[in-house]
Each structure stands twice: as C-alpha cells, then as structure tokens.
Amino acid sequence: MVRRHCSGFAWVFVSQECRQKHVWRVMLQSLRPKNEEQRILEMTVSRLQDELFKLLETEKCLIVLDDIWSSAAWELIKPAFPHTSGSKVLLTSRNEGVGLHPDLKAVIFRPRCLTYEESWEVFQKIALFEGNDIG
C-alpha cells in the first residue's frame, strides 16, 4: 500500500561495516531502470551522490536503510539526501542513538520482546513452513 504512493523504493542492508559507495549504488540501482545498471556500476562516488540527491529531490521515494550500526555510518550516507523533499527514509538500527541524530526528524519505535510462547510460535512457523505441528 505504501509503495503505491511512491515513484521509487530502495531497501539497503547497511550493516556494521558501512560502505558509502555500496549503499548509494544499491539505492540508485533500485530507483533507476534495469538498463542503467552498468552505467551506475561505473559511477564515481561523487556522481552517485549527485544523481541520488537530484532524484530524491524531485521524486517521491521510500528508502529503507536497514541495520545502521552507528551515527558515523549515517554521516557517511546522509550527503545524498536533500534536506527537503517528498522522499522518506526509514532507518533500522540496534543503536537508538542513530535515530536520535539531530539531522533526522525521527519517530523512535521500540518493539517489545516476544514472550517465550510467541517466540516458540514464530520458530515453529519458520522451521515447519506454517501449519505443521511439532507437538
């Protein structure tokens, strides 16, 4: 439902070792047509930043930056994001301080831990492909 309101969607797994060029490349590859993939692979960091900035400034995109470990990682990635645009960024992090970064207009969501029973139910669904009972 959310994707219908966006002209582009990118999901990038950032992880502990944040590589700026990789993150920007994956974002741009997700937002551009497939036939531009080779051109994107050959871009410099500066060109990736410029193209992403212009795209996010003019289009309404949803960007998910998954598993950002530190504020330093956000500092590496943020130059590609315009301060005002129709695009939205969703960050996930193990470090709440990343979401509290002054550059972000953040809403912090703290999911509750699963109970033992809920954890077991999730495990069963995943391990047994839903519906099979291991009773």
DSSP file with accessible surface (Angstrom, degrees, kcal/mol):
  #  RESIDUE AA STRUCTURE BP1 BP2  ACC     N-H-->O    O-->H-N    N-H-->O    O-->H-N    TCO  KAPPA ALPHA  PHI   PSI    X-CA   Y-CA   Z-CA
    1    1 A M              0   0  164      0, 0.0     3,-0.4     0, 0.0     4,-0.4   0.000 360.0 360.0 360.0 -40.6    0.0    0.0    0.0
    2    2 A V    >   +     0   0   88      1,-0.2     3,-1.8     2,-0.2     4,-0.2   0.907 360.0  60.2 -65.4 -40.5    2.9    2.4    0.8
    3    3 A R  G >  S+     0   0  160      1,-0.3     3,-1.6     2,-0.2    -1,-0.2   0.806  92.9  66.4 -59.8 -29.2    4.6    1.7   -2.5
    4    4 A R  G 3  S+     0   0  191     -3,-0.4    -1,-0.3     1,-0.3    -2,-0.2   0.757  99.6  51.8 -64.7 -21.9    1.6    2.9   -4.4
    5    5 A H  G <  S+     0   0  123     -3,-1.8     2,-0.4    -4,-0.4    -1,-0.3   0.408 104.3  70.7 -93.1   1.1    2.3    6.4   -3.0
    6    6 A C    <   -     0   0   31     -3,-1.6    55,-0.2    -4,-0.2     3,-0.1  -0.912  63.9-151.7-121.4 146.7    6.0    6.4   -4.1
    7    7 A S  S    S+     0   0   74     53,-3.0     2,-0.3    -2,-0.4    54,-0.2   0.642  87.2  21.9 -86.9 -14.5    7.6    6.6   -7.5
    8    8 A G  E     -a   61   0A  13     52,-1.0    54,-2.3     2,-0.0     2,-0.4  -0.994  60.5-164.4-151.9 155.0   10.6    4.6   -6.2
    9    9 A F  E     +a   62   0A  48     21,-0.4     2,-0.4    -2,-0.3    54,-0.2  -0.997   8.3 177.7-142.6 133.0   11.6    2.2   -3.5
   10   10 A A  E     -a   63   0A   1     52,-2.2    54,-3.1    -2,-0.4     2,-0.5  -0.999   9.2-169.3-138.1 136.3   15.0    1.1   -2.3
   11   11 A W  E     -a   64   0A 136     -2,-0.4     2,-0.5    52,-0.2    54,-0.2  -0.988  12.7-177.1-123.9 118.7   16.0   -1.3    0.6
   12   12 A V  E     -a   65   0A   1     52,-3.0    54,-2.9    -2,-0.5     2,-0.7  -0.972  22.2-144.6-123.2 124.9   19.6   -1.3    1.5
   13   13 A F  E     +a   66   0A 117     -2,-0.5    54,-0.2    52,-0.2    52,-0.1  -0.777  23.6 176.4 -83.4 112.1   21.2   -3.5    4.1
   14   14 A V  E     +     0   0A   8     52,-3.1     5,-0.2    -2,-0.7    53,-0.2   0.926  14.4 173.7 -86.9 -53.3   23.9   -1.3    5.6
   15   15 A S  E     -a   68   0A  39     51,-0.9    54,-0.7    52,-0.7     3,-0.1   0.014  52.4 -49.9  71.2-174.1   25.3   -3.5    8.5
   16   16 A Q  S    S+     0   0  134      1,-0.2     2,-1.1    52,-0.1    -1,-0.2   0.860 129.0  55.5 -66.0 -38.1   28.3   -2.9   10.8
   17   17 A E  S    S-     0   0  145     -3,-0.1     2,-0.4     2,-0.0    -1,-0.2  -0.751  81.1-161.0-100.0  89.4   30.8   -2.1    8.0
   18   18 A C        -     0   0   23     -2,-1.1     2,-0.6    -3,-0.1    -3,-0.1  -0.572   6.7-168.7 -76.0 124.0   29.1    0.8    6.2
   19   19 A R     >  -     0   0  128     -2,-0.4     4,-2.5    -5,-0.2     5,-0.2  -0.940   9.1-157.4-116.5 107.8   30.4    1.4    2.7
   20   20 A Q  H  > S+     0   0   52     -2,-0.6     4,-2.7     1,-0.2     5,-0.3   0.891  90.4  48.4 -50.3 -52.1   29.2    4.7    1.3
   21   21 A K  H  > S+     0   0   82      1,-0.2     4,-2.6     2,-0.2    -1,-0.2   0.915 112.5  49.4 -61.1 -41.8   29.6    3.8   -2.4
   22   22 A H  H  > S+     0   0   66      2,-0.2     4,-2.7     1,-0.2     5,-0.2   0.935 111.9  47.8 -62.6 -47.8   27.9    0.5   -2.0
   23   23 A V  H  X S+     0   0    1     -4,-2.5     4,-2.3     1,-0.2    -2,-0.2   0.948 115.3  44.6 -60.7 -48.4   24.9    1.9   -0.2
   24   24 A W  H  X S+     0   0    0     -4,-2.7     4,-2.5    -5,-0.2    -1,-0.2   0.893 113.0  51.7 -64.6 -38.2   24.5    4.7   -2.7
   25   25 A R  H  X S+     0   0   55     -4,-2.6     4,-2.9    -5,-0.3     5,-0.2   0.944 110.6  47.1 -64.4 -47.0   25.0    2.3   -5.7
   26   26 A V  H  X S+     0   0   34     -4,-2.7     4,-2.0     1,-0.2    -2,-0.2   0.913 112.4  51.2 -62.6 -40.7   22.3   -0.1   -4.4
   27   27 A M  H  X S+     0   0    0     -4,-2.3     4,-1.5    -5,-0.2    -2,-0.2   0.958 112.9  44.0 -59.5 -51.0   19.9    2.8   -3.7
   28   28 A L  H  X S+     0   0    0     -4,-2.5     4,-1.7     1,-0.2     3,-0.2   0.906 111.5  53.4 -65.4 -39.8   20.3    4.2   -7.2
   29   29 A Q  H  < S+     0   0   51     -4,-2.9    -1,-0.2     1,-0.2    -2,-0.2   0.870 110.1  49.1 -61.9 -34.9   20.1    0.7   -8.9
   30   30 A S  H  < S+     0   0   56     -4,-2.0   -21,-0.4    -5,-0.2    -1,-0.2   0.801 115.6  43.2 -72.9 -28.3   16.8    0.2   -7.0
   31   31 A L  H  < S+     0   0   28     -4,-1.5    -2,-0.2    -3,-0.2    -1,-0.2   0.624 107.8  64.4 -94.8 -16.1   15.4    3.5   -8.1
   32   32 A R  S  < S-     0   0   73     -4,-1.7     5,-0.0    -5,-0.2     4,-0.0  -0.713  95.6 -84.8-106.2 161.3   16.5    3.5  -11.8
   33   33 A P    >   -     0   0   72      0, 0.0     3,-2.0     0, 0.0     4,-0.2  -0.212  40.4-112.8 -62.1 152.4   15.5    1.2  -14.7
   34   34 A K  G >  S+     0   0  165      1,-0.3     3,-1.9     2,-0.2     4,-0.3   0.815 112.5  67.5 -56.8 -33.3   17.4   -2.1  -15.0
   35   35 A N  G 3  S+     0   0  142      1,-0.3    -1,-0.3     2,-0.1     4,-0.2   0.584  94.8  58.5 -70.0  -5.8   19.0   -0.9  -18.3
   36   36 A E  G <> S+     0   0   47     -3,-2.0     4,-2.3     1,-0.1    -1,-0.3   0.402  75.4 101.6 -97.6   1.5   21.0    1.7  -16.4
   37   37 A E  H <> S+     0   0   72     -3,-1.9     4,-2.4     1,-0.2     5,-0.2   0.896  80.4  47.3 -56.2 -46.2   22.7   -0.8  -14.1
   38   38 A Q  H  > S+     0   0  115     -4,-0.3     4,-1.4     2,-0.2    -1,-0.2   0.918 111.1  51.6 -64.5 -42.0   26.0   -0.9  -15.9
   39   39 A R  H  4 S+     0   0   96     -4,-0.2     4,-0.4     1,-0.2     3,-0.3   0.921 110.9  49.0 -60.6 -40.2   26.2    2.9  -16.1
   40   40 A I  H >< S+     0   0    1     -4,-2.3     3,-1.4     1,-0.2    -2,-0.2   0.907 105.8  56.7 -67.2 -40.5   25.6    3.0  -12.3
   41   41 A L  H 3< S+     0   0   68     -4,-2.4    -1,-0.2     1,-0.3    -2,-0.2   0.820 107.8  49.3 -60.2 -29.5   28.3    0.4  -11.6
   42   42 A E  T 3< S+     0   0  138     -4,-1.4    -1,-0.3    -3,-0.3    -2,-0.2   0.497  88.2 114.3 -90.0  -2.9   30.8    2.7  -13.4
   43   43 A M    <   -     0   0   13     -3,-1.4     2,-0.1    -4,-0.4   -18,-0.0  -0.361  64.0-125.2 -73.1 147.7   29.9    5.9  -11.5
   44   44 A T     >  -     0   0   85      1,-0.1     4,-2.5    -2,-0.1     5,-0.2  -0.370  31.3-104.5 -77.6 166.6   32.3    7.6   -9.1
   45   45 A V  H  > S+     0   0   49      1,-0.2     4,-2.5     2,-0.2     5,-0.2   0.919 122.9  52.5 -58.7 -43.2   31.2    8.4   -5.5
   46   46 A S  H  > S+     0   0   70      1,-0.2     4,-2.4     2,-0.2    -1,-0.2   0.909 110.1  46.9 -61.2 -43.2   30.6   12.0   -6.4
   47   47 A R  H  > S+     0   0  107      2,-0.2     4,-2.6     1,-0.2     5,-0.2   0.898 110.8  52.4 -67.5 -40.9   28.4   11.1   -9.4
   48   48 A L  H  X S+     0   0    0     -4,-2.5     4,-2.6     2,-0.2     5,-0.3   0.937 110.8  48.2 -58.4 -46.7   26.4    8.7   -7.3
   49   49 A Q  H  X S+     0   0   59     -4,-2.5     4,-2.7     1,-0.2    -2,-0.2   0.936 112.3  48.3 -60.2 -47.6   25.8   11.3   -4.7
   50   50 A D  H  X S+     0   0   66     -4,-2.4     4,-2.4     1,-0.2     5,-0.2   0.928 113.8  45.7 -60.0 -47.0   24.8   13.9   -7.3
   51   51 A E  H  X S+     0   0   14     -4,-2.6     4,-2.4     2,-0.2    -1,-0.2   0.907 114.8  47.2 -66.6 -42.1   22.3   11.6   -9.1
   52   52 A L  H  X S+     0   0    0     -4,-2.6     4,-3.1    -5,-0.2     5,-0.3   0.932 111.4  51.3 -63.1 -45.8   20.8   10.4   -5.9
   53   53 A F  H  X S+     0   0   63     -4,-2.7     4,-1.7    -5,-0.3    -2,-0.2   0.941 113.1  44.7 -57.2 -49.1   20.4   13.9   -4.5
   54   54 A K  H  X S+     0   0  120     -4,-2.4     4,-1.5    -5,-0.2    -1,-0.2   0.906 114.9  48.7 -63.2 -42.7   18.7   15.1   -7.7
   55   55 A L  H  X S+     0   0   12     -4,-2.4     4,-2.5     1,-0.2     3,-0.3   0.945 113.6  44.9 -63.4 -47.9   16.4   12.0   -7.8
   56   56 A L  H  < S+     0   0    1     -4,-3.1    31,-0.7    24,-0.2    30,-0.4   0.769 111.3  55.4 -70.3 -23.4   15.4   12.2   -4.2
   57   57 A E  H  < S+     0   0   97     -4,-1.7    29,-0.3    -5,-0.3    -1,-0.2   0.827 120.0  29.1 -75.4 -31.8   14.8   16.0   -4.5
   58   58 A T  H  < S+     0   0  104     -4,-1.5     2,-0.2    -3,-0.3    -2,-0.2   0.664 115.4  58.8-105.5 -21.8   12.4   15.6   -7.4
   59   59 A E  S  < S-     0   0   84     -4,-2.5     2,-0.8    -5,-0.2    27,-0.4  -0.693  78.0-120.6-107.2 164.5   10.8   12.2   -6.9
   60   60 A K        +     0   0  113     -2,-0.2   -53,-3.0    26,-0.1   -52,-1.0  -0.871  49.1 164.3-105.3  98.1    8.7   10.8   -4.1
   61   61 A C  E     -a    8   0A   3     -2,-0.8    27,-2.8    -5,-0.2     2,-0.5  -0.827  35.6-140.0-117.4 155.0   10.7    7.7   -3.0
   62   62 A L  E     -ab   9  88A  30    -54,-2.3   -52,-2.2    -2,-0.3     2,-0.5  -0.973  21.5-170.7-113.0 122.7   10.8    5.5    0.1
   63   63 A I  E     -ab  10  89A   0     25,-2.7    27,-3.1    -2,-0.5     2,-0.6  -0.966   6.9-163.3-116.5 125.1   14.3    4.5    1.2
   64   64 A V  E     -ab  11  90A   6    -54,-3.1   -52,-3.0    -2,-0.5     2,-0.8  -0.946   1.0-168.6-108.1 118.8   14.9    1.8    3.9
   65   65 A L  E     -ab  12  91A   0     25,-3.0    27,-2.3    -2,-0.6     3,-0.4  -0.917  19.3-157.8-105.9 102.6   18.3    1.8    5.4
   66   66 A D  E     +a   13   0A  40    -54,-2.9   -52,-3.1    -2,-0.8   -51,-0.9  -0.708  58.1   0.4 -94.3 129.3   18.4   -1.4    7.3
   67   67 A D  E     -     0   0A  13     -2,-0.4   -52,-0.7     1,-0.2     2,-0.6   0.925  67.2-179.9  67.8  52.7   20.7   -2.1   10.2
   68   68 A I  E     -a   15   0A   0     24,-2.8    27,-0.6    -3,-0.4    26,-0.4  -0.738   9.5-164.9 -81.0 124.6   22.7    1.1   10.5
   69   69 A W        +     0   0   79    -54,-0.7     2,-0.3    -2,-0.6    -1,-0.1   0.701  58.5  15.0 -87.0 -23.0   25.1    0.5   13.4
   70   70 A S     >  -     0   0   44      1,-0.1     4,-1.4    27,-0.1     3,-0.3  -0.984  66.5-114.4-151.8 161.4   26.3    4.0   14.2
   71   71 A S  H  > S+     0   0   43     -2,-0.3     4,-2.4     1,-0.2     5,-0.1   0.825 115.8  63.1 -64.3 -31.1   25.8    7.7   13.8
   72   72 A A  H  > S+     0   0   66      1,-0.2     4,-1.5     2,-0.2    -1,-0.2   0.882  99.9  52.7 -61.9 -37.0   29.1    7.7   11.9
   73   73 A A  H  > S+     0   0    6     -3,-0.3     4,-1.6     2,-0.2    -1,-0.2   0.922 108.5  49.5 -64.7 -42.9   27.5    5.4    9.3
   74   74 A W  H  X S+     0   0   11     -4,-1.4     4,-3.0     1,-0.2    -2,-0.2   0.912 106.1  57.2 -62.1 -39.5   24.6    7.9    8.9
   75   75 A E  H  < S+     0   0   84     -4,-2.4    -1,-0.2     1,-0.2    -2,-0.2   0.871 107.4  48.9 -58.7 -36.6   27.1   10.7    8.5
   76   76 A L  H  < S+     0   0   77     -4,-1.5    -1,-0.2    -3,-0.2    -2,-0.2   0.859 119.0  37.5 -68.4 -37.4   28.7    8.8    5.5
   77   77 A I  H >< S+     0   0    0     -4,-1.6     3,-1.7     1,-0.2    -2,-0.2   0.825  97.3  77.4 -87.5 -33.3   25.3    8.2    3.8
   78   78 A K  G >< S+     0   0   53     -4,-3.0     3,-2.4     1,-0.3    -1,-0.2   0.702  72.6  77.6 -61.7 -24.4   23.4   11.5    4.5
   79   79 A P  G 3  S+     0   0   49      0, 0.0    -1,-0.3     0, 0.0    -2,-0.1   0.758  90.5  59.3 -60.2 -17.3   25.0   13.7    1.9
   80   80 A A  G <  S+     0   0    0     -3,-1.7   -24,-0.2   -28,-0.1    -2,-0.2   0.569  91.6  84.1 -84.4  -6.6   22.9   12.1   -0.8
   81   81 A F  S <  S-     0   0   25     -3,-2.4   -28,-0.1    -4,-0.2   -27,-0.1  -0.857  76.3-134.6-104.3 121.3   19.7   13.1    0.9
   82   82 A P        -     0   0   14      0, 0.0     3,-0.1     0, 0.0    -2,-0.1  -0.332  17.8-125.6 -65.8 151.6   18.2   16.5    0.3
   83   83 A H  S    S+     0   0  171      1,-0.2     2,-0.4    -2,-0.0    -2,-0.0   0.830  98.3  30.1 -68.5 -32.4   17.0   18.4    3.4
   84   84 A T  S    S+     0   0  111      2,-0.0     2,-0.3     0, 0.0    -1,-0.2  -0.996  81.0 118.1-129.9 129.7   13.6   18.9    1.9
   85   85 A S        -     0   0   42     -2,-0.4   -28,-0.1     2,-0.2   -27,-0.1  -0.964  68.3-102.9-169.9 173.5   11.9   16.5   -0.5
   86   86 A G  S    S+     0   0   38    -27,-0.4   -26,-0.1   -30,-0.4     2,-0.1   0.548  89.0 102.0 -84.2  -7.9    8.9   14.3   -0.9
   87   87 A S        -     0   0   13    -31,-0.7     2,-0.3   -28,-0.3   -25,-0.2  -0.426  59.5-150.7 -77.6 153.1   11.1   11.2   -0.3
   88   88 A K  E     -b   62   0A 139    -27,-2.8   -25,-2.7    -2,-0.1     2,-0.4  -0.934   1.1-151.4-125.4 147.8   11.1    9.5    3.1
   89   89 A V  E     -b   63   0A  55     -2,-0.3     2,-0.5   -27,-0.2   -25,-0.2  -0.974   4.2-165.3-121.0 130.7   13.8    7.5    4.8
   90   90 A L  E     -b   64   0A  91    -27,-3.1   -25,-3.0    -2,-0.4     2,-0.4  -0.977  11.8-166.3-113.9 122.8   13.2    4.7    7.3
   91   91 A L  E     -b   65   0A  41     -2,-0.5     2,-0.4   -27,-0.2   -25,-0.2  -0.904   7.7-165.2-108.2 139.9   16.2    3.6    9.4
   92   92 A T        +     0   0   45    -27,-2.3   -24,-2.8    -2,-0.4     2,-0.3  -0.962  21.0 160.9-118.7 141.5   16.6    0.5   11.4
   93   93 A S        -     0   0   45     -2,-0.4   -24,-0.2   -26,-0.3    -2,-0.0  -0.992  48.0-140.6-155.4 152.4   19.3    0.2   14.0
   94   94 A R  S    S+     0   0  175    -26,-0.4     2,-0.6    -2,-0.3   -25,-0.1   0.565  96.0  72.3 -82.7 -13.8   20.4   -1.7   17.0
   95   95 A N    >>  -     0   0   69    -27,-0.6     3,-1.7     1,-0.1     4,-0.7  -0.904  67.3-161.2-110.4 108.0   21.6    1.7   18.4
   96   96 A E  H >> S+     0   0   85     -2,-0.6     4,-1.0     1,-0.3     3,-0.5   0.812  87.3  71.8 -59.4 -27.8   18.9    4.1   19.4
   97   97 A G  H 34 S+     0   0   29      1,-0.2    -1,-0.3     2,-0.2     3,-0.2   0.801  87.9  63.0 -59.8 -27.2   21.3    7.0   19.2
   98   98 A V  H X4 S+     0   0    0     -3,-1.7     3,-1.4     1,-0.2    -1,-0.2   0.942 103.7  47.3 -63.6 -44.1   21.3    6.7   15.4
   99   99 A G  H << S+     0   0   15     -4,-0.7    -1,-0.2    -3,-0.5     7,-0.2   0.717 107.2  57.9 -70.2 -19.6   17.6    7.6   15.3
  100  100 A L  T 3< S+     0   0  106     -4,-1.0    -1,-0.3    -3,-0.2    -2,-0.2   0.347  75.0 134.5 -92.0   6.8   18.2   10.5   17.7
  101  101 A H    X   -     0   0   18     -3,-1.4     3,-1.9    -4,-0.1     5,-0.2  -0.289  64.9-124.0 -57.0 137.6   20.7   12.1   15.3
  102  102 A P  T 3  S+     0   0  120      0, 0.0    -1,-0.1     0, 0.0    -3,-0.0   0.746 107.2  60.6 -60.7 -23.5   20.0   15.8   15.0
  103  103 A D  T 3  S+     0   0   77      2,-0.0     2,-0.4     0, 0.0    -2,-0.1   0.629  94.1  80.1 -77.1 -13.8   19.7   15.7   11.2
  104  104 A L    <   -     0   0   36     -3,-1.9     2,-1.2    -6,-0.1     0, 0.0  -0.784  68.5-147.5-102.1 137.4   16.8   13.2   11.4
  105  105 A K        -     0   0  201     -2,-0.4     2,-0.3     2,-0.0    -5,-0.1  -0.787  46.9-175.6 -92.0  85.1   13.1   14.0   12.1
  106  106 A A        -     0   0   51     -2,-1.2     2,-0.5    -7,-0.2   -16,-0.0  -0.640  36.8-163.5-100.4 145.7   12.8   10.7   13.8
  107  107 A V        -     0   0  140     -2,-0.3     2,-0.5     2,-0.0    -2,-0.0  -0.996  27.2-142.9-114.8 117.4   10.0    8.8   15.4
  108  108 A I        -     0   0   52     -2,-0.5     2,-0.5     2,-0.0   -12,-0.0  -0.721  14.5-167.4 -86.9 128.4   11.5    6.1   17.6
  109  109 A F        -     0   0  169     -2,-0.5    -2,-0.0     2,-0.0     0, 0.0  -0.979   2.5-168.7-115.7 122.1    9.8    2.7   17.6
  110  110 A R        -     0   0  159     -2,-0.5     2,-0.0   -14,-0.0    -2,-0.0  -0.889  14.1-149.7-111.0  98.7   10.8    0.3   20.3
  111  111 A P        -     0   0   92      0, 0.0     2,-0.1     0, 0.0     3,-0.1  -0.378  19.5-118.2 -67.6 145.4    9.3   -3.1   19.6
  112  112 A R        -     0   0  164      1,-0.1     2,-0.1    -2,-0.0     0, 0.0  -0.467  31.2-101.0 -78.9 156.5    8.6   -5.2   22.7
  113  113 A C        -     0   0  116     -2,-0.1     2,-0.2     1,-0.1    -1,-0.1  -0.485  39.8-109.3 -73.8 147.9   10.3   -8.5   23.2
  114  114 A L        -     0   0   88     -2,-0.1    -1,-0.1     1,-0.1     2,-0.1  -0.481  30.0-117.3 -74.2 149.3    8.4  -11.6   22.4
  115  115 A T     >  -     0   0   64     -2,-0.2     4,-2.8     1,-0.1     5,-0.2  -0.310  33.3-100.8 -73.5 169.6    7.2  -13.9   25.2
  116  116 A Y  H  > S+     0   0  176      1,-0.2     4,-2.4     2,-0.2     5,-0.2   0.930 125.5  48.6 -56.8 -45.5    8.5  -17.4   25.3
  117  117 A E  H  > S+     0   0  131      2,-0.2     4,-2.3     1,-0.2    -1,-0.2   0.911 111.7  47.9 -64.5 -43.9    5.3  -18.7   23.8
  118  118 A E  H  > S+     0   0   54      2,-0.2     4,-2.5     1,-0.2    -1,-0.2   0.913 111.6  51.1 -64.2 -39.6    5.3  -16.1   21.0
  119  119 A S  H  X S+     0   0   53     -4,-2.8     4,-2.6     2,-0.2    -2,-0.2   0.916 110.4  48.4 -62.5 -44.4    9.0  -16.9   20.3
  120  120 A W  H  X S+     0   0  107     -4,-2.4     4,-2.6    -5,-0.2    -1,-0.2   0.912 110.4  52.0 -62.9 -40.7    8.2  -20.6   20.1
  121  121 A E  H  X S+     0   0   97     -4,-2.3     4,-2.3     2,-0.2    -2,-0.2   0.928 110.8  47.1 -63.2 -44.0    5.2  -20.0   17.7
  122  122 A V  H  X S+     0   0   66     -4,-2.5     4,-2.4     2,-0.2     5,-0.3   0.935 111.6  51.5 -62.9 -44.8    7.4  -17.9   15.4
  123  123 A F  H  X S+     0   0  112     -4,-2.6     4,-3.3     1,-0.2     5,-0.3   0.934 109.9  49.5 -57.4 -45.7   10.1  -20.6   15.4
  124  124 A Q  H  X S+     0   0   39     -4,-2.6     4,-2.4     1,-0.2     6,-0.3   0.913 110.3  50.1 -61.4 -44.1    7.5  -23.3   14.6
  125  125 A K  H  <>S+     0   0   88     -4,-2.3     5,-1.7     2,-0.2     4,-0.4   0.900 117.4  39.9 -62.1 -41.4    6.1  -21.3   11.7
  126  126 A I  H ><5S+     0   0  123     -4,-2.4     3,-0.7     3,-0.2    -2,-0.2   0.945 119.2  44.1 -73.6 -48.4    9.6  -20.7   10.2
  127  127 A A  H 3<5S+     0   0   45     -4,-3.3    -2,-0.2    -5,-0.3    -3,-0.2   0.832 124.8  33.1 -68.5 -31.8   11.0  -24.1   10.9
  128  128 A L  T 3X5S-     0   0   42     -4,-2.4     4,-0.6    -5,-0.3    -1,-0.2   0.195 107.6-114.6-114.6  16.9    8.0  -26.0    9.7
  129  129 A F  T <45 -     0   0  175     -3,-0.7    -3,-0.2    -4,-0.4    -4,-0.2   0.909  68.5 -60.6  53.5  47.7    6.7  -23.7    6.9
  130  130 A E  T  4<S+     0   0  126     -5,-1.7     3,-0.1    -6,-0.3    -5,-0.1   0.738 120.2  34.4  59.7 131.4    3.5  -22.8    8.7
  131  131 A G  T  4 S+     0   0   80      1,-0.2     2,-0.3     0, 0.0    -1,-0.2   0.084  79.9 112.0  91.9 -29.3    0.8  -25.2    9.6
  132  132 A N     <  -     0   0  108     -4,-0.6     2,-0.4    -8,-0.2    -1,-0.2  -0.663  58.4-141.8 -80.0 138.7    2.8  -28.3   10.6
  133  133 A D        -     0   0  133     -2,-0.3    -1,-0.0     1,-0.1     0, 0.0  -0.828  19.2-172.9-104.8 133.3    2.6  -29.2   14.2
  134  134 A I              0   0   77     -2,-0.4    -1,-0.1     1,-0.1    -2,-0.0   0.328 360.0 360.0-103.3   7.5    5.7  -30.5   16.1
  135  135 A G              0   0   98      0, 0.0    -1,-0.1     0, 0.0    -2,-0.0   0.780 360.0 360.0 -22.7 360.0    3.7  -31.2   19.3
